Amino acid sequence: MSVQPPVADIDVPRYWRELGLPGLIDAHVHFLPDRVQAKVWKYFADAEAHYGRPWPVTYALPVPERLAVLEALGVRAFPTLPYPHKPGMGAWLNDQAAEFAREYPQVLQSGTFYPEPEAPAYVAEALAAGVRVFKVHVQIGDFDPRDPLLLPVWERLEQTGTPVVIHCGSGPLRGEHTGPAPMAGLLEHFPRLQLVIAHLGMPEYAAFLELAERYERVHLDTTMFATDFTEGLMPFDRALLPRLAALQDKVLLGSDFPTIPYPYFHQLAALHRLELGEDWLRAVLWHNGARLFGLDSEGSSPAGGAR
């Protein structure tokens, strides 16, 4: 490839410009309410106890500074992806995310849900309020995505085509309900769900590639994928690269900013070194996200529409 990968965060705008892009669309960014964010960062401060290795948070910064980092990188649109770990949090997290999105036009208004009787009602309210993407975390939520309480939610989301970024792979820690089997079962009932499989489904990469191949609206995001950190824990079999290349139109840039143990540019450099070509990179870094989230050439909603 003629374009060289970025070597530092400050070099990222040069990289996407040379690829002929107006910036980046990152499908996997978190901005959580302050007290929730503090608990998340405390968890990662003790990462050695959980994962057997440190996980230093590179961008543990106040909200204005984190927003400034993304702007300097050229990330034109991103969600905030809240997720509950127990009942009674979903509606509150949705309200907080909506308020944040109203304040910052580059934010894709995000929502979440949990298997509880109230979920269908507050998901409907979130959709009516303009939510653009939902986040589900099977491992942290510790629930089966096929829980009967969620069936009306999935039915509604299949009808609306609203994207759902779902952490369902068994990495970095296996949960009772993680892995491809629950997702395969969910998709058998709701085959037109617009799912975005977080982290490319690590470490069950092959099985989640197969779901993206089989179901028209199943996508994958690159969150932490192919980075040095992840390759040390859950390496990707390079024999799968031709299948990943063939899914060019179904892979989205994801980063997990701000809770990543390396600078942002490294995610882009890791994707570059897969050597899948500049067209693949352009699709992943911009075009697929723009299409999925209905954004224009500048990363905004067409005609100033609501995010």
C-alpha positions as CSV (number, residue, x, y, z in Angstrom):
1,M,0.0,0.0,0.0
2,S,1.2,3.5,-0.8
3,V,-0.2,5.1,2.3
4,Q,2.0,4.5,5.4
5,P,0.3,3.6,8.7
6,P,0.2,6.3,11.5
7,V,3.0,6.3,14.0
8,A,1.5,8.5,16.7
9,D,-1.9,10.1,17.5
10,I,-0.8,13.4,16.0
11,D,-0.2,11.5,12.7
12,V,-3.7,10.0,12.5
13,P,-5.2,12.9,10.4
14,R,-2.4,12.6,7.9
15,Y,-3.3,8.9,7.6
16,W,-7.1,9.3,6.9
17,R,-6.4,12.2,4.6
18,E,-4.0,10.2,2.5
19,L,-6.7,7.5,2.3
20,G,-9.0,10.1,0.8
21,L,-11.4,10.1,3.8
22,P,-13.0,13.1,5.6
23,G,-12.1,11.6,9.0
24,L,-13.0,8.5,11.0
25,I,-16.3,7.0,12.3
26,D,-15.7,5.0,15.4
27,A,-18.6,2.6,16.3
28,H,-17.2,1.7,19.7
29,V,-16.5,4.6,22.0
30,H,-17.7,5.0,25.7
31,F,-18.8,8.1,27.5
32,L,-20.4,6.9,30.7
33,P,-22.0,8.9,33.6
34,D,-19.2,10.1,35.9
35,R,-19.8,7.7,38.8
36,V,-20.1,4.7,36.4
37,Q,-17.0,5.7,34.5
38,A,-15.0,6.0,37.8
39,K,-16.1,2.4,38.7
40,V,-15.0,1.1,35.3
41,W,-11.6,2.7,35.5
42,K,-11.2,1.4,39.1
43,Y,-11.9,-2.1,37.7
44,F,-9.2,-1.7,35.1
45,A,-6.8,-0.4,37.7
46,D,-7.0,-3.9,39.2
47,A,-6.7,-5.6,35.8
48,E,-3.9,-7.8,36.8
49,A,-6.2,-9.6,39.2
50,H,-8.8,-10.1,36.5
51,Y,-6.7,-10.7,33.4
52,G,-3.3,-11.7,34.6
53,R,-1.7,-8.5,33.2
54,P,-1.9,-4.8,33.6
55,W,-4.4,-2.7,31.6
56,P,-3.4,0.9,31.9
57,V,-6.1,3.3,30.7
58,T,-4.5,5.6,28.2
59,Y,-7.2,8.3,28.1
60,A,-8.4,8.5,31.7
61,L,-9.2,12.2,31.3
62,P,-12.0,14.6,32.1
63,V,-14.8,14.6,29.5
64,P,-13.7,17.9,27.7
65,E,-10.2,16.5,27.3
66,R,-11.5,13.2,25.9
67,L,-13.7,15.0,23.5
68,A,-10.7,17.1,22.4
69,V,-8.6,14.0,21.8
70,L,-11.3,12.6,19.5
71,E,-11.6,15.9,17.6
72,A,-7.9,16.1,17.1
73,L,-7.8,12.5,15.8
74,G,-10.6,13.4,13.3
75,V,-13.3,11.1,14.7
76,R,-16.3,12.8,13.2
77,A,-19.0,10.6,14.8
78,F,-19.1,8.2,17.7
79,P,-21.6,6.7,20.1
80,T,-21.4,6.6,23.9
81,L,-22.5,3.0,24.5
82,P,-23.8,2.8,28.1
83,Y,-24.5,-0.7,29.5
84,P,-26.1,-1.8,32.8
85,H,-24.8,-4.6,35.0
86,K,-28.0,-5.0,37.0
87,P,-31.8,-4.3,36.7
88,G,-33.0,-0.7,37.2
89,M,-30.2,1.0,35.4
90,G,-31.3,0.9,31.7
91,A,-33.8,3.8,31.6
92,W,-31.5,6.1,33.7
93,L,-28.5,5.3,31.4
94,N,-30.6,6.1,28.4
95,D,-31.6,9.4,29.8
96,Q,-28.0,10.3,30.6
97,A,-26.9,9.3,27.1
98,A,-29.6,11.4,25.5
99,E,-28.6,14.4,27.5
100,F,-25.0,14.0,26.5
101,A,-25.9,13.6,22.8
102,R,-28.0,16.8,22.9
103,E,-24.9,18.7,24.1
104,Y,-22.5,17.3,21.5
105,P,-23.6,17.1,17.9
106,Q,-20.8,14.6,16.9
107,V,-22.3,12.0,19.3
108,L,-24.6,9.3,18.0
109,Q,-27.3,9.1,20.6
110,S,-27.0,5.7,22.4
111,G,-29.1,3.5,24.5
112,T,-29.1,0.2,26.3
113,F,-31.3,-2.4,27.9
114,Y,-31.4,-5.3,30.4
115,P,-33.7,-8.2,30.7
116,E,-36.4,-6.7,33.0
117,P,-40.2,-6.2,32.6
118,E,-39.7,-2.5,32.0
119,A,-37.3,-2.9,29.0
120,P,-39.8,-2.9,26.1
121,A,-41.2,0.4,27.4
122,Y,-38.0,2.3,28.0
123,V,-36.5,1.0,24.7
124,A,-39.6,2.4,22.9
125,E,-39.1,5.7,24.7
126,A,-35.4,5.8,23.7
127,L,-36.3,5.1,20.0
128,A,-38.9,7.9,20.1
129,A,-36.3,10.2,21.6
130,G,-33.9,9.6,18.7
131,V,-31.6,6.9,19.8
132,R,-29.3,5.8,17.0
133,V,-27.5,2.8,18.4
134,F,-27.9,0.4,21.4
135,K,-25.2,-1.3,23.4
136,V,-25.5,-4.7,25.1
137,H,-22.8,-6.4,27.2
138,V,-23.6,-10.0,27.7
139,Q,-20.6,-10.8,29.9
140,I,-20.9,-7.9,32.3
141,G,-24.7,-8.0,32.3
142,D,-24.5,-11.8,32.9
143,F,-27.7,-12.6,30.9
144,D,-28.7,-14.8,28.0
145,P,-29.6,-12.5,25.1
146,R,-32.5,-14.9,24.4
147,D,-34.1,-14.1,27.8
148,P,-37.9,-14.1,27.2
149,L,-38.1,-10.6,28.8
150,L,-36.1,-9.3,25.8
151,L,-38.1,-11.0,23.0
152,P,-40.3,-7.9,22.5
153,V,-37.2,-5.7,22.5
154,W,-35.5,-7.7,19.8
155,E,-38.7,-7.8,17.8
156,R,-38.9,-4.0,17.9
157,L,-35.3,-3.5,17.0
158,E,-35.5,-5.9,14.1
159,Q,-38.5,-3.9,12.8
160,T,-36.7,-0.6,13.2
161,G,-33.3,-1.8,12.0
162,T,-31.6,0.1,14.8
163,P,-28.0,-1.0,15.2
164,V,-27.0,-2.9,18.4
165,V,-23.4,-3.1,19.3
166,I,-23.2,-6.3,21.3
167,H,-20.3,-7.7,23.3
168,C,-21.0,-11.4,23.1
169,G,-17.7,-13.1,22.5
170,S,-15.9,-14.8,25.4
171,G,-13.0,-12.3,25.5
172,P,-11.4,-11.0,27.5
173,L,-13.2,-13.1,30.1
174,R,-15.7,-15.9,29.5
175,G,-19.2,-15.5,30.9
176,E,-22.0,-18.0,31.4
177,H,-23.8,-16.7,28.3
178,T,-20.9,-15.6,26.1
179,G,-19.9,-17.2,22.8
180,P,-21.5,-17.8,19.5
181,A,-24.2,-20.3,20.5
182,P,-26.6,-17.8,22.2
183,M,-26.2,-15.3,19.3
184,A,-26.8,-18.0,16.7
185,G,-30.0,-18.9,18.6
186,L,-31.1,-15.3,18.8
187,L,-30.5,-14.8,15.0
188,E,-32.5,-17.9,14.2
189,H,-35.5,-16.1,15.7
190,F,-34.7,-12.6,14.5
191,P,-32.6,-13.0,11.4
192,R,-32.8,-9.3,10.3
193,L,-31.4,-7.8,13.5
194,Q,-28.8,-5.1,12.7
195,L,-26.1,-6.4,15.1
196,V,-22.6,-5.2,15.4
197,I,-20.5,-7.9,17.0
198,A,-18.0,-6.1,19.2
199,H,-14.3,-7.0,19.2
200,L,-14.9,-9.2,16.1
201,G,-16.2,-11.7,18.5
202,M,-12.9,-12.4,20.1
203,P,-11.7,-15.1,20.8
204,E,-14.3,-17.0,18.8
205,Y,-13.4,-15.1,15.6
206,A,-14.2,-17.9,13.1
207,A,-17.7,-18.5,14.5
208,F,-18.6,-14.9,14.5
209,L,-17.2,-14.4,11.0
210,E,-19.6,-17.2,10.0
211,L,-22.6,-15.4,11.5
212,A,-21.7,-12.2,9.5
213,E,-21.4,-14.3,6.4
214,R,-24.8,-16.0,7.0
215,Y,-26.9,-13.0,8.1
216,E,-27.3,-10.0,5.9
217,R,-27.4,-7.4,8.7
218,V,-24.8,-8.8,11.1
219,H,-21.7,-6.6,11.2
220,L,-18.4,-6.8,13.1
221,D,-16.4,-4.1,14.8
222,T,-12.6,-4.0,15.1
223,T,-12.4,-3.0,18.8
224,M,-9.0,-3.9,20.1
225,F,-8.7,-6.4,17.2
226,A,-5.2,-7.3,15.9
227,T,-3.5,-5.0,18.4
228,D,-0.4,-6.1,20.1
229,F,-2.2,-6.3,23.4
230,T,-5.0,-8.5,22.1
231,E,-2.7,-10.7,20.0
232,G,-0.9,-11.5,23.2
233,L,-4.1,-12.8,24.8
234,M,-6.4,-14.0,22.0
235,P,-4.5,-14.1,18.7
236,F,-6.3,-14.1,15.3
237,D,-5.6,-17.0,13.0
238,R,-4.2,-15.3,9.9
239,A,-5.8,-18.2,7.8
240,L,-9.1,-16.3,8.4
241,L,-7.9,-13.1,6.7
242,P,-9.5,-14.0,3.3
243,R,-12.9,-14.3,5.0
244,L,-12.4,-11.0,6.8
245,A,-11.4,-9.3,3.5
246,A,-14.6,-10.7,1.8
247,L,-16.6,-9.0,4.6
248,Q,-15.2,-5.6,3.6
249,D,-18.7,-3.9,3.7
250,K,-19.6,-5.4,7.1
251,V,-16.7,-4.4,9.3
252,L,-16.7,-1.1,11.3
253,L,-13.9,0.7,13.0
254,G,-14.2,0.3,16.8
255,S,-11.6,1.4,19.4
256,D,-13.0,1.1,23.0
257,F,-11.8,4.7,23.6
258,P,-11.0,5.8,26.3
259,T,-10.3,2.6,28.1
260,I,-7.6,1.2,26.0
261,P,-4.1,0.2,27.1
262,Y,-2.3,1.9,24.2
263,P,-2.6,5.1,22.1
264,Y,-5.5,5.3,19.6
265,F,-3.2,5.3,16.6
266,H,-2.2,1.7,17.3
267,Q,-5.6,0.4,16.5
268,L,-5.4,1.9,13.0
269,A,-1.8,0.7,12.6
270,A,-2.9,-2.8,13.6
271,L,-5.6,-2.8,10.9
272,H,-3.2,-1.5,8.3
273,R,-0.7,-4.2,8.9
274,L,-3.3,-6.9,8.1
275,E,-2.6,-5.8,4.4
276,L,-6.2,-6.1,3.3
277,G,-5.8,-3.1,1.0
278,E,-6.7,0.6,1.0
279,D,-10.3,0.0,-0.2
280,W,-10.9,-2.3,2.8
281,L,-9.5,0.3,5.1
282,R,-11.6,3.1,3.6
283,A,-14.7,1.0,4.0
284,V,-13.9,0.1,7.6
285,L,-12.7,3.5,8.8
286,W,-15.5,5.5,7.2
287,H,-17.9,4.2,4.6
288,N,-19.5,1.3,6.5
289,G,-20.1,3.4,9.6
290,A,-21.6,6.3,7.5
291,R,-24.0,3.9,5.8
292,L,-25.0,2.1,9.0
293,F,-25.7,5.2,10.9
294,G,-27.1,7.3,8.0
295,L,-24.4,10.0,8.0
296,D,-23.4,12.3,5.2
297,S,-19.9,12.9,3.8
298,E,-19.0,15.1,6.8
299,G,-20.2,12.6,9.4
300,S,-23.4,14.5,10.2
301,S,-27.0,13.4,9.8
302,P,-28.4,14.4,6.4
303,A,-30.2,17.7,6.3
304,G,-29.4,18.4,9.9
305,G,-31.6,15.5,11.0
306,A,-31.7,14.4,14.6
307,R,-28.9,12.2,15.8
